[in-house]
Amino acid sequence: MGFFNEEGFLANGAVMFKDGYSEGKTEVQCSVFSGLNKGSERIVTINRFSGNLIEDIEYIMEFVDQRMNHTIIKKENERINLDSYPKRALFEGVINAIAHRDYYLDGTQIQIDMFKNRIEISSPGGFYRGEKIGKTYDLSGVISKRRNELISSVLVMCNVMEAAGTGFDKITEEYATADEKHKPYIFSSSDHFTLVLPDLTYDKGVAENDIPEITFMPSKDGTEHDEKVLAFCYNQSRKVSEIAEYLGISDSSYLRKKVIENLVENGYLEKNKVSRSTFYRTNRDAVAKI
């Protein structure tokens, strides 16, 4: 399958299975946040790891298993063990991130972010030659073309990845009995894709945050988007890409400078940086909820 050539030299993908491999191309970052989002919550821990691809998989699974909830539900005649995340669904999500990561994007890493109500598994690179950009709960309808044929073939031979690409179906099966607030979903952009698995031990699930009605004095040089932006960012910190998706417009210089930065300069939005990402949250001293 091209693991090595006629001269015996390993292919690029094969090198990443080598014992002792520790270069940056396989780096993963695992983080735990105390609340529901990155922008305004305390970071409990951030661990970085770089090994070969098999070690990456084992490290991520152990990291999550040690930190997620393991609960027992008492019924009248039985006790049911309940984990935050079904292990099969978690494993399929990790394998998907390893198999379809864009390893040519230097300075990036697979990110595992654990929140109070969910885990997000993000991999550099959008869906390869296929899936539309956006958010979907229809995991079974996602067709992800192979970006890394060799890596995928090795994982298939090791029986940890389905040759037919049915990993998302397995995740759907594991969450089949969950209510709407606990349904997994995927969202993707041009430079990354993310699988979100709701925490089954968190009763409130991952329901869409209510967008409140607000009132505020119009901003100087304000735009028609100001009210929607401030309402969207009132209960949760948001990235520009999320704001753009909510507004249904492109992530453009107009949105960044004329809308968002203008609201920041006039004291309506607060700007916070977490790692390399920038988040915006409504200043509640300047904007009131009705």
C-alpha positions as CSV (number, residue, x, y, z in Angstrom):
1,M,0.0,0.0,0.0
2,G,3.0,2.3,-0.4
3,F,4.3,2.1,3.2
4,F,7.8,2.1,1.7
5,N,9.3,2.3,-1.8
6,E,11.5,-0.2,-3.7
7,E,14.6,1.3,-2.0
8,G,13.1,0.6,1.4
9,F,12.5,4.3,2.3
10,L,9.4,5.0,4.3
11,A,6.6,7.2,2.9
12,N,5.9,10.5,4.8
13,G,2.8,9.0,6.4
14,A,4.7,5.8,7.4
15,V,7.3,7.8,9.3
16,M,4.6,9.0,11.7
17,F,4.0,5.5,12.9
18,K,7.7,5.1,13.8
19,D,8.8,4.3,17.4
20,G,10.2,7.3,19.1
21,Y,8.6,9.8,16.6
22,S,8.1,13.1,18.3
23,E,8.1,15.8,15.6
24,G,5.4,18.6,15.6
25,K,3.3,17.1,12.8
26,T,1.6,14.7,15.2
27,E,1.1,17.2,18.1
28,V,-2.2,17.1,20.0
29,Q,-3.4,19.6,22.6
30,C,-5.8,18.4,25.3
31,S,-7.6,21.0,27.4
32,V,-10.2,21.1,30.2
33,F,-12.3,24.2,30.8
34,S,-14.4,24.8,33.9
35,G,-17.5,26.0,32.2
36,L,-19.3,26.1,28.8
37,N,-16.9,28.1,26.6
38,K,-13.3,29.1,26.1
39,G,-13.7,32.8,26.2
40,S,-14.7,33.5,29.7
41,E,-14.1,30.3,31.7
42,R,-11.1,29.2,33.8
43,I,-8.7,26.7,32.1
44,V,-8.3,23.8,34.3
45,T,-5.5,22.2,32.4
46,I,-3.7,22.2,29.0
47,N,-1.6,19.2,28.1
48,R,0.5,18.9,24.9
49,F,1.8,15.7,23.5
50,S,3.6,14.6,20.4
51,G,4.3,10.9,19.7
52,N,3.6,8.6,16.8
53,L,0.1,8.2,15.6
54,I,-0.7,5.2,17.7
55,E,0.6,6.9,20.9
56,D,-1.5,10.0,20.0
57,I,-4.6,7.9,20.0
58,E,-3.8,6.2,23.3
59,Y,-2.8,9.5,24.9
60,I,-6.1,11.2,23.9
61,M,-8.3,8.3,25.0
62,E,-6.5,8.1,28.4
63,F,-6.7,11.9,28.9
64,V,-10.4,12.0,28.4
65,D,-11.2,8.8,30.3
66,Q,-9.4,10.1,33.4
67,R,-11.3,13.4,33.3
68,M,-14.8,12.6,32.2
69,N,-17.6,11.6,34.6
70,H,-18.3,7.9,35.3
71,T,-21.8,7.8,36.8
72,I,-24.1,5.1,38.1
73,I,-27.9,5.5,37.6
74,K,-30.0,3.6,40.0
75,K,-33.2,2.0,38.6
76,E,-35.8,0.0,40.5
77,N,-34.2,-3.4,39.7
78,E,-30.8,-2.5,38.2
79,R,-27.9,0.0,38.2
80,I,-26.8,1.4,34.9
81,N,-23.2,2.6,34.3
82,L,-23.2,5.9,32.4
83,D,-20.1,7.6,31.1
84,S,-20.0,11.2,29.9
85,Y,-19.1,10.0,26.4
86,P,-19.7,6.5,25.0
87,K,-16.2,5.0,24.5
88,R,-17.0,3.8,21.0
89,A,-18.2,7.2,19.9
90,L,-15.2,8.9,21.5
91,F,-12.8,6.4,19.9
92,E,-14.4,6.9,16.4
93,G,-14.1,10.6,16.8
94,V,-10.4,10.4,17.7
95,I,-9.6,8.0,14.8
96,N,-11.5,10.3,12.4
97,A,-9.3,13.3,13.6
98,I,-6.1,11.3,13.2
99,A,-7.0,9.8,9.8
100,H,-8.3,13.0,8.1
101,R,-6.0,15.7,9.6
102,D,-4.1,17.9,7.2
103,Y,-0.6,17.1,8.2
104,Y,0.8,19.8,5.8
105,L,-0.6,22.6,8.0
106,D,2.5,23.4,10.0
107,G,2.1,24.9,13.5
108,T,-1.3,23.3,14.0
109,Q,-2.5,20.4,16.2
110,I,-5.5,18.2,16.9
111,Q,-7.4,19.9,19.8
112,I,-9.4,18.0,22.4
113,D,-11.4,20.6,24.4
114,M,-13.5,19.3,27.3
115,F,-16.2,21.6,28.6
116,K,-18.9,21.2,31.3
117,N,-21.4,19.9,28.8
118,R,-19.4,18.5,25.9
119,I,-16.2,17.5,24.3
120,E,-14.9,19.1,21.0
121,I,-12.5,17.1,18.8
122,S,-11.0,19.5,16.2
123,S,-8.7,18.5,13.4
124,P,-6.7,20.9,11.1
125,G,-8.0,21.0,7.6
126,G,-11.6,21.2,6.3
127,F,-13.4,18.2,4.9
128,Y,-11.3,16.9,2.0
129,R,-12.9,17.3,-1.5
130,G,-16.4,16.9,-0.2
131,E,-18.5,18.1,2.6
132,K,-20.0,21.5,2.6
133,I,-18.9,24.1,5.1
134,G,-21.3,24.5,8.1
135,K,-22.9,22.7,10.9
136,T,-24.9,19.5,10.8
137,Y,-26.5,17.0,13.1
138,D,-26.9,14.5,10.3
139,L,-23.6,12.6,10.9
140,S,-24.7,9.7,8.7
141,G,-25.0,12.0,5.8
142,V,-21.5,13.2,6.0
143,I,-19.2,11.8,3.3
144,S,-15.6,12.5,4.2
145,K,-13.1,11.7,1.4
146,R,-9.8,10.3,2.5
147,R,-7.1,12.9,2.7
148,N,-4.3,10.5,3.9
149,E,-4.7,7.2,2.0
150,L,-1.7,5.6,3.6
151,I,-2.6,6.5,7.2
152,S,-6.2,5.5,6.7
153,S,-5.1,2.2,5.1
154,V,-2.9,1.3,8.1
155,L,-5.8,2.1,10.5
156,V,-8.1,-0.1,8.5
157,M,-5.6,-2.9,8.6
158,C,-5.4,-2.5,12.4
159,N,-9.2,-2.8,12.6
160,V,-9.6,0.5,14.3
161,M,-11.1,2.3,11.2
162,E,-13.9,1.1,8.9
163,A,-12.9,0.7,5.3
164,A,-16.3,1.9,4.2
165,G,-16.0,5.1,6.2
166,T,-18.9,4.3,8.6
167,G,-17.3,5.8,11.8
168,F,-19.9,8.6,12.0
169,D,-22.6,6.0,11.8
170,K,-21.1,4.3,14.9
171,I,-21.3,7.6,16.7
172,T,-24.9,8.1,15.7
173,E,-25.7,4.6,17.0
174,E,-24.1,5.2,20.4
175,Y,-26.2,8.4,20.8
176,A,-29.4,6.8,19.4
177,T,-31.3,6.9,22.7
178,A,-30.2,10.4,23.6
179,D,-32.6,13.3,23.5
180,E,-32.3,16.3,21.2
181,K,-30.2,18.2,23.7
182,H,-27.6,15.4,23.6
183,K,-27.2,14.8,19.9
184,P,-23.7,15.0,18.5
185,Y,-22.9,17.3,15.6
186,I,-20.1,18.4,13.3
187,F,-19.2,21.8,12.1
188,S,-16.4,22.6,9.6
189,S,-14.7,25.6,8.0
190,S,-12.0,25.9,5.3
191,D,-9.2,25.3,7.8
192,H,-10.6,22.8,10.4
193,F,-13.4,20.5,11.3
194,T,-14.8,19.7,14.7
195,L,-16.9,16.9,16.1
196,V,-19.0,17.8,19.2
197,L,-20.0,15.0,21.6
198,P,-22.5,16.1,24.3
199,D,-21.8,14.9,27.9
200,L,-24.5,12.4,28.7
201,T,-24.2,13.0,32.4
202,Y,-25.0,16.7,32.0
203,D,-28.7,17.1,32.2
204,K,-29.0,20.3,30.3
205,G,-27.2,19.0,27.3
206,V,-25.8,21.2,24.5
207,A,-29.0,23.0,23.6
208,E,-28.6,26.2,21.6
209,N,-28.2,29.2,23.9
210,D,-31.2,31.4,24.0
211,I,-30.6,34.7,22.2
212,P,-32.0,37.4,24.5
213,E,-33.8,40.5,23.6
214,I,-31.6,43.5,24.4
215,T,-31.7,47.3,24.6
216,F,-28.8,49.7,24.1
217,M,-28.1,53.2,22.9
218,P,-27.1,53.1,19.3
219,S,-23.4,53.0,18.7
220,K,-21.5,55.8,16.9
221,D,-21.1,54.8,13.2
222,G,-23.3,51.7,14.0
223,T,-24.6,49.2,11.5
224,E,-27.7,47.2,10.9
225,H,-25.9,44.2,12.4
226,D,-25.2,45.7,15.8
227,E,-28.2,44.4,17.7
228,K,-27.9,40.9,16.4
229,V,-24.2,40.7,17.2
230,L,-24.7,42.1,20.7
231,A,-27.6,39.7,21.4
232,F,-25.6,36.7,20.0
233,C,-22.6,37.5,22.2
234,Y,-24.6,38.3,25.4
235,N,-24.7,34.9,27.0
236,Q,-21.5,33.4,25.5
237,S,-18.2,34.6,24.0
238,R,-18.0,34.1,20.3
239,K,-15.4,34.1,17.5
240,V,-15.7,36.2,14.4
241,S,-16.4,33.0,12.3
242,E,-19.3,32.1,14.6
243,I,-20.8,35.7,14.4
244,A,-20.5,35.6,10.6
245,E,-22.3,32.3,10.5
246,Y,-25.1,33.5,12.8
247,L,-25.6,36.7,10.7
248,G,-25.5,34.7,7.5
249,I,-22.7,36.9,6.0
250,S,-19.1,36.3,5.1
251,D,-16.2,36.6,7.5
252,S,-15.0,39.8,5.8
253,S,-13.0,42.9,6.6
254,Y,-16.3,44.8,6.7
255,L,-17.6,42.6,9.5
256,R,-14.4,42.7,11.4
257,K,-13.6,46.4,11.1
258,K,-16.9,48.2,10.6
259,V,-19.1,46.1,12.8
260,I,-17.1,44.2,15.4
261,E,-14.2,46.5,16.0
262,N,-16.5,49.5,16.0
263,L,-18.5,47.9,18.8
264,V,-15.3,47.2,20.7
265,E,-14.1,50.8,20.3
266,N,-17.4,52.1,21.5
267,G,-17.4,49.8,24.6
268,Y,-20.3,47.5,23.5
269,L,-18.1,44.4,23.0
270,E,-15.3,43.1,25.1
271,K,-12.4,41.5,23.3
272,N,-10.5,38.6,24.9
273,K,-7.7,36.4,23.5
274,V,-7.4,32.7,24.5
275,S,-4.3,31.0,23.0
276,R,-4.3,32.1,19.4
277,S,-8.1,32.7,19.2
278,T,-9.9,35.9,19.8
279,F,-13.4,36.0,21.4
280,Y,-16.0,38.7,21.8
281,R,-18.6,39.1,24.5
282,T,-21.2,41.8,25.1
283,N,-20.4,44.4,27.7
284,R,-23.4,44.1,30.1
285,D,-22.7,47.5,31.5
286,A,-23.5,49.0,28.1
287,V,-26.2,46.6,27.0
288,A,-29.2,45.5,29.0
289,K,-31.3,42.4,28.6
290,I,-35.1,43.1,28.3
